[in-house]
Amino acid sequence: MIDGINITLSISPDQIQQLLDFTGFHSETTGEILHHRKPTAEKFGLLFIIAGKKPAVKVKGSVHIFANKGKHNYDRFTLSRFREVVSDLSQEISPLDKVHGIEFGVNIETSFDPSLWIRNLVAIRGQRFNLTDKPRKCYAESKFSQIVVKIYDKGKQNSLNRWVLRIELNYYKLARLFPNGLTWKELSDPETWRYLGVKLIELVEEVIFMDPTIDLTKVPERDQMTLKDGHNPLFWERLQRKDRPDRKRKLFQGLVAKHGTNFTGIPDMIRQEIDQLIDIPTPAKMAQCYQFVDQKKDTSFSGSYEKMEQRYPLLTCNNEPTYPDLRRCIITDVDISNQKPKSRFLGINGLRRLLETDPLKFFELRNARLSERWWNCPLDIQIREIAHSIRNEYFNPKHNTRRDISRLTIYPVLFDVMPFIDPMKLRRANF
């Protein structure tokens, strides 16, 4: 995920010159000292530069290319591989060195030609994309005050025999992304990668694009004007806050998804790729490493690994049951200890915390509780609707579990149906 870096190193220029070969002090032909040229050393695509009135060492470049010995960056670059890079650069880069800029993104294999999608990009955050379309380069870019959004055809760029879409964000200032700053050590933290993944998905969901397979003659008249306006970048550039651009974007992308046949599921593909990149073993996978073996039959244990996790909490560092204030949502069974003491349901704050700590569980809830009409909305709106769905399951008069079960105990019934009711529903109704 992490590609480009811009870091100021704590190591002194004298020390770094003992580790790397620097050039640029003098002319190769005349031997004249070149004061205007910054001494630079290169190591597998990373540039180490000595600059400033008080000389300091900075490093810029792609850690992904460094991991591939300076050759390419079109393969999957996982967290474990990044940690290997950190180990390889341990002499040059200290764990507490400050990171000033990062570039991160994903390479995803698609079922459609990425260049076709890129050519149909319209705008993002009220600003059009700058498109470069050449035989070996299809590239779209949009620049903002602290960030550059880049989308390009990685397969075409590297002459691959498969479709590879690259989506990346280049933060050359980290004040908004990490208000408290960011260190080299923190880049190795899985939580940092999950956070960056969330930011990437949030931005991708704001991308406005058209689907060329849409036949306007087959679209209802009431929707034709919305699609025509939305296909024009000037329409989005002229919108003001009072025009509610988010609502118009949601309406336009909903119609594109409804009437088009291409470019579906890009945010979901990114989520799946991020799960692959943060390749830290899950508790169930860890439990599989501790299997009971029947010495007589020489067969492995076939029971539930989840139950094994519960019996051996140290296996997963899952010591939640020891906390006296542990509380769970009565609908989803998710931990809501961070919410108000009287909370009974997973709410907005709990969902945001769940997204940071367990993105997989969050997106399971999202897929189960949100209809497609909300999928193109900003993440805050999706979280609000998920929380509403959870509360609604308990309080909705049409589907009130407590009331329905209470009636079974008051009114006569043909036969006892209590044994056939889901135990979870009985628990919610306090039976």
DAJO-V32877 format. One record per pair of residues at least 6 apart in sequence whose ideal C-beta (glycine too) atoms are under 8 Angstrom apart, sorted by the first residue. I is the first residue (numbers start at 0). J is the second residue. D is the distance in whole Angstrom. If there is no record, write none. Layout:
<<I;J;D> <I;J;D>>
//
This chain:
<<0;76;7> <0;78;8> <0;81;8> <0;103;5> <0;104;7> <0;105;6> <0;192;6> <0;195;6> <0;196;7> <0;273;7> <0;276;5> <1;62;6> <1;63;7> <1;76;7> <1;81;6> <1;101;6> <1;102;8> <1;103;5> <1;186;6> <1;192;8> <1;195;7> <2;61;5> <2;62;7> <2;63;5> <2;72;6> <2;76;7> <2;102;5> <2;103;6> <2;104;6> <2;167;7> <3;59;7> <3;60;7> <3;61;5> <3;62;8> <3;100;7> <3;101;7> <3;102;3> <3;169;7> <4;58;7> <4;59;7> <4;60;7> <4;61;8> <4;62;6> <4;98;7> <4;100;7> <4;101;6> <4;102;8> <4;186;8> <5;57;7> <5;58;8> <5;59;5> <5;98;7> <5;99;5> <5;100;4> <5;101;7> <5;171;7> <6;57;7> <6;58;5> <6;59;8> <6;92;6> <6;96;5> <6;97;7> <6;98;5> <6;99;7> <6;183;6> <7;55;6> <7;56;8> <7;57;5> <7;96;7> <7;97;6> <7;99;6> <8;15;7> <8;47;8> <8;55;7> <8;56;4> <8;57;7> <8;58;6> <8;91;7> <8;92;6> <8;93;7> <8;96;5> <9;93;5> <9;95;7> <9;96;5> <10;56;6> <10;91;6> <10;92;8> <10;93;7> <11;56;8> <12;38;8> <12;49;5> <12;54;5> <12;55;7> <12;56;6> <15;21;8> <15;40;7> <15;47;6> <15;49;7> <15;56;5> <15;91;7> <16;38;8> <18;90;6> <18;91;6> <19;40;4> <19;42;6> <19;47;6> <19;91;8> <20;40;6> <21;38;4> <21;39;6> <21;40;5> <21;47;8> <21;49;7> <22;38;7> <22;39;6> <22;40;7> <23;33;7> <23;36;4> <23;37;6> <23;38;5> <23;39;5> <24;32;7> <24;33;7> <24;36;8> <24;38;6> <25;31;6> <25;32;5> <25;33;6> <26;33;6> <37;48;5> <37;49;6> <37;50;5> <38;48;7> <38;49;4> <39;46;6> <39;47;7> <39;48;5> <39;49;8> <40;46;7> <40;47;4> <41;47;8> <42;65;7> <42;91;8> <43;64;7> <43;65;4> <43;68;5> <43;69;4> <44;60;5> <44;61;5> <44;64;4> <44;65;5> <44;69;4> <45;58;6> <45;59;7> <45;60;4> <45;61;7> <45;62;7> <45;65;5> <45;88;8> <46;58;7> <46;59;5> <46;60;5> <47;56;6> <47;57;7> <47;58;5> <47;91;7> <48;56;7> <48;57;5> <48;58;8> <48;59;7> <49;55;7> <49;56;6> <50;57;6> <58;91;7> <58;92;7> <61;72;6> <61;102;8> <62;81;7> <62;84;5> <63;72;4> <63;76;5> <64;70;7> <64;71;7> <64;72;5> <65;84;6> <65;87;8> <65;88;8> <66;76;6> <66;80;5> <66;81;7> <66;83;7> <66;84;5> <67;74;7> <71;157;6> <73;106;6> <73;153;5> <73;154;8> <73;156;8> <73;157;5> <73;159;7> <73;163;6> <73;165;8> <74;106;7> <75;106;7> <75;272;8> <75;275;7> <75;276;7> <76;276;7> <77;275;7> <77;276;5> <77;277;8> <77;278;5> <78;187;8> <78;189;6> <78;192;6> <78;276;6> <78;277;5> <78;278;6> <78;279;7> <79;278;6> <81;186;7> <81;187;7> <82;187;5> <85;92;8> <85;183;7> <85;186;8> <85;187;6> <92;183;5> <93;183;7> <94;182;7> <94;183;6> <94;184;4> <95;182;5> <95;183;7> <95;184;7> <96;182;7> <96;183;5> <97;180;6> <97;181;7> <97;182;6> <98;173;7> <98;180;8> <98;181;4> <98;182;7> <98;183;6> <98;185;8> <98;186;7> <99;171;8> <99;172;8> <99;173;7> <100;169;7> <100;170;6> <100;171;4> <100;172;7> <100;173;7> <101;169;8> <101;170;6> <101;173;7> <101;181;8> <101;186;8> <102;167;6> <102;168;7> <102;169;4> <102;170;7> <103;167;6> <103;168;6> <103;195;5> <103;199;7> <104;149;7> <104;165;6> <104;166;5> <104;167;3> <104;168;6> <104;199;7> <105;165;8> <105;166;6> <105;167;8> <105;199;7> <105;269;6> <105;272;5> <105;273;7> <105;276;7> <106;153;6> <106;163;5> <106;164;7> <106;165;5> <106;272;8> <107;163;7> <107;164;5> <107;166;7> <107;265;8> <107;268;5> <107;269;6> <107;272;5> <108;161;6> <108;162;6> <108;163;6> <108;164;8> <109;116;8> <109;162;5> <109;163;8> <109;164;5> <109;265;8> <109;268;7> <110;162;8> <111;162;7> <111;261;5> <111;262;6> <112;152;8> <112;162;6> <113;137;7> <113;151;8> <113;152;4> <113;153;8> <113;154;7> <113;155;8> <113;162;6> <113;163;7> <113;164;4> <113;165;8> <114;132;7> <114;137;4> <114;152;5> <114;155;6> <115;211;7> <115;261;7> <116;164;7> <116;208;7> <116;261;7> <116;262;5> <116;265;8> <117;130;7> <117;132;8> <117;137;5> <117;138;7> <117;139;5> <117;150;6> <117;151;7> <117;152;6> <118;130;7> <118;132;6> <118;137;7> <119;208;5> <119;209;5> <119;210;7> <119;211;6> <119;262;8> <120;128;5> <120;130;7> <120;139;5> <120;150;7> <120;206;7> <120;207;8> <120;208;5> <121;127;7> <121;128;7> <121;207;4> <121;208;6> <121;209;6> <121;229;7> <121;230;6> <121;231;8> <121;232;6> <121;235;7> <122;128;7> <122;141;8> <122;207;5> <122;232;5> <122;235;4> <122;236;7> <123;141;5> <123;148;6> <123;202;7> <123;205;6> <123;206;5> <123;207;7> <124;141;8> <124;143;7> <124;205;6> <125;235;5> <125;236;6> <125;238;6> <125;244;6> <126;141;5> <126;143;7> <126;235;8> <126;236;7> <127;141;7> <127;232;4> <127;235;8> <127;236;7> <128;139;4> <128;140;7> <128;141;5> <128;148;8> <128;150;8> <128;232;8> <129;139;7> <129;140;5> <129;141;7> <130;138;7> <130;139;5> <131;137;7> <131;138;4> <131;139;8> <131;140;8> <132;138;8> <135;155;6> <135;156;7> <135;158;7> <136;151;7> <136;152;8> <136;155;7> <136;156;6> <137;151;6> <137;152;4> <137;155;6> <138;149;7> <138;150;8> <138;151;4> <138;152;8> <139;149;7> <139;150;5> <139;151;7> <140;147;6> <140;148;7> <140;149;5> <140;150;8> <141;147;7> <141;148;5> <142;148;8> <144;172;8> <145;170;6> <145;171;7> <145;172;4> <145;173;8> <145;174;7> <145;175;6> <145;176;8> <146;168;6> <146;169;7> <146;170;5> <146;171;8> <147;168;7> <147;169;4> <147;171;7> <148;168;6> <148;202;6> <149;165;7> <149;166;8> <149;167;5> <149;168;8> <149;169;6> <150;164;7> <150;165;7> <150;166;5> <150;167;8> <150;206;8> <151;165;5> <152;162;8> <152;163;7> <152;164;7> <152;165;7> <153;159;7> <153;163;4> <153;164;7> <153;165;4> <154;160;8> <154;161;6> <154;162;5> <154;163;4> <154;164;8> <156;165;8> <157;163;8> <164;265;8> <166;199;7> <166;203;6> <166;269;7> <168;198;7> <168;199;6> <168;202;6> <170;176;5> <173;180;7> <173;181;6> <176;198;7> <181;191;8> <185;191;5> <189;277;5> <189;279;5> <190;355;7> <190;356;8> <192;273;8> <192;276;7> <192;277;5> <193;273;8> <193;277;6> <193;355;7> <193;358;6> <194;355;7> <196;269;8> <196;270;8> <196;273;4> <196;276;8> <196;277;8> <196;358;7> <197;354;6> <197;355;7> <197;358;7> <197;378;8> <199;269;7> <199;273;8> <200;266;6> <200;269;6> <200;270;6> <200;273;8> <200;378;8> <201;377;7> <201;378;5> <203;265;7> <203;266;6> <203;269;6> <204;266;6> <204;375;7> <204;376;8> <204;377;7> <204;378;7> <205;248;7> <205;377;7> <207;229;7> <207;235;6> <207;248;6> <207;251;7> <207;252;7> <208;252;8> <208;255;7> <208;262;7> <209;226;8> <209;229;7> <209;230;5> <209;255;6> <210;255;5> <210;258;7> <210;259;3> <210;260;7> <210;261;5> <210;262;6> <211;261;7> <212;259;5> <212;260;5> <212;261;6> <213;226;7> <213;255;7> <213;258;5> <213;259;5> <214;258;8> <215;223;5> <215;226;6> <215;227;7> <217;258;8> <218;226;6> <218;254;8> <218;258;6> <222;254;5> <222;258;8> <225;250;6> <225;251;6> <225;254;6> <226;251;7> <226;254;6> <226;255;7> <226;258;8> <228;234;5> <228;251;8> <229;235;8> <229;247;7> <229;248;8> <229;251;4> <229;254;8> <229;255;8> <235;244;7> <235;248;8> <238;244;4> <238;247;7> <245;376;8> <245;377;6> <248;375;8> <249;375;6> <249;376;5> <252;375;4> <253;372;6> <253;375;6> <256;263;7> <256;371;7> <256;374;8> <256;375;7> <266;374;8> <270;358;7> <270;362;6> <273;358;8> <274;358;8> <274;359;7> <282;305;8> <282;308;5> <282;314;7> <282;315;4> <282;317;7> <283;304;5> <283;305;6> <283;308;7> <285;314;6> <285;315;6> <286;304;4> <286;305;8> <286;307;5> <286;308;5> <286;311;8> <286;314;6> <286;315;8> <287;304;6> <289;307;7> <289;311;7> <289;314;7> <290;299;5> <290;300;5> <291;299;8> <291;300;4> <291;302;8> <292;298;7> <292;299;6> <292;300;7> <293;300;8> <307;314;7> <308;314;6> <308;315;5> <308;317;6> <309;317;8> <312;318;5> <312;320;7> <319;325;6> <319;334;7> <322;336;7> <324;336;6> <325;334;7> <325;336;6> <326;334;7> <326;335;5> <326;336;5> <326;338;8> <326;342;7> <327;333;6> <327;334;6> <327;335;6> <328;335;5> <328;343;7> <328;344;5> <328;345;4> <328;349;7> <328;389;7> <329;343;5> <329;344;7> <329;393;7> <329;426;7> <329;427;5> <330;344;6> <330;345;7> <330;389;5> <330;392;6> <330;393;6> <330;427;7> <331;345;5> <331;364;7> <331;389;6> <332;423;8> <333;345;5> <333;349;7> <333;353;6> <333;360;7> <333;364;8> <334;349;8> <335;342;5> <335;344;8> <335;345;6> <335;346;7> <335;349;5> <337;348;7> <337;349;6> <337;352;5> <338;345;8> <338;346;6> <338;348;6> <338;349;5> <342;349;8> <344;386;7> <344;389;5> <344;390;5> <344;393;7> <345;353;7> <345;364;8> <345;386;7> <345;389;5> <346;386;5> <347;382;6> <347;383;6> <347;386;5> <350;361;7> <350;364;8> <350;382;5> <350;385;6> <350;386;6> <351;382;6> <353;360;6> <353;361;5> <353;364;8> <354;361;5> <354;378;8> <354;382;8> <364;385;6> <365;381;6> <365;385;6> <368;384;8> <368;385;5> <368;388;4> <368;389;7> <369;381;6> <369;384;6> <369;385;6> <369;388;7> <373;380;7> <373;381;6> <373;384;5> <374;381;8> <376;384;8> <392;398;7> <392;400;8> <393;399;8> <393;400;7> <393;401;8> <393;427;7> <396;402;8> <400;424;5> <400;427;6> <400;428;5> <401;427;7> <401;428;4> <401;429;7> <404;420;7> <404;424;7> <404;425;7> <404;428;5> <404;430;6> <405;428;7> <407;416;7> <407;417;7> <417;425;8> <417;430;8>>
//
